[in-house]
Amino acid sequence: MSSSDLAMEHERLERESAQLKRAVTSHAVIDQAIGVVVAVGRIAPEEGWRVLRDVSQRTNTKLRTVADHILEFGQGGTLPEPIRTEVKLALDRYGIHCRAEPTHAPGR
């Protein structure tokens, strides 16, 4: 391999490494958001994933962005419209009735 080939391979590996780091971070945020939905909605993790996915699709919002909003909610914030409405609808769609209204975090 020539030095230019090695340099190109190094650049490719650097890009791939950066992409993998972003994916791991995004995955962690999504998992944490599922945890918030599970706790607030008193549902199974699989249902929490479905709720998050549905909200993302129905609001045409990236899953990571929905997860960020859910995490803010879990820390005492509010959910923006239409995410708040879609969370409630998703919980209702799956026959899940949460006791906490998803407008304020529990205990706030």
ABEGO torsion letter per residue (X at the ends): XBAAAAAAAAAAAAAAAAAAAAAAAAAAAAAAAAAAAAAAAGBBAAAAAAAAAAAAAAAGBBAAAAAAAAAAAAAGBBBBOAAAAAAAAAAAAAGBBBABBBABBBGX
